[in-house]
């Protein structure tokens, strides 16, 4: 009886420690989540602000080719390419922003995975289009910098996808500990 009671006390102490650790992990993950959420919003807003001049510059380039005294199909084609590529950068970077926000609200790892795949695909397209736009118009360096700030939030161990997966794992671990606590309570007749 004394041995069983000692075993129960040890199990309760272990459970309390586990609950404390899980709670701290959840608090840390929530703080990191909020920090990333705010960073994504700020980077997305910054990108929108930097995209407007690039879109205007691309349109100005097209207007100039159409108003030229001597029309050049080559210049017009190049201006069209720039408009399309700037549009692609804007569209794909907006998709990336949406993917990052979606990742932060994904409820399971299974829900997170396709969002990350979408992010990686759009990320490659943005990088390719930005590379093709090098030197095309003067506002591209600012557009690139703003896009790269947003892209960086999805990469690495401190990126949105890894942090959210850790947060999901922490929530699942907390649920497991609570389930074990219920079993312990039931075993003690509480």
Order of alpha helices (4+ residues) and beta strands (2+ residues): alpha-alpha-alpha-alpha-alpha
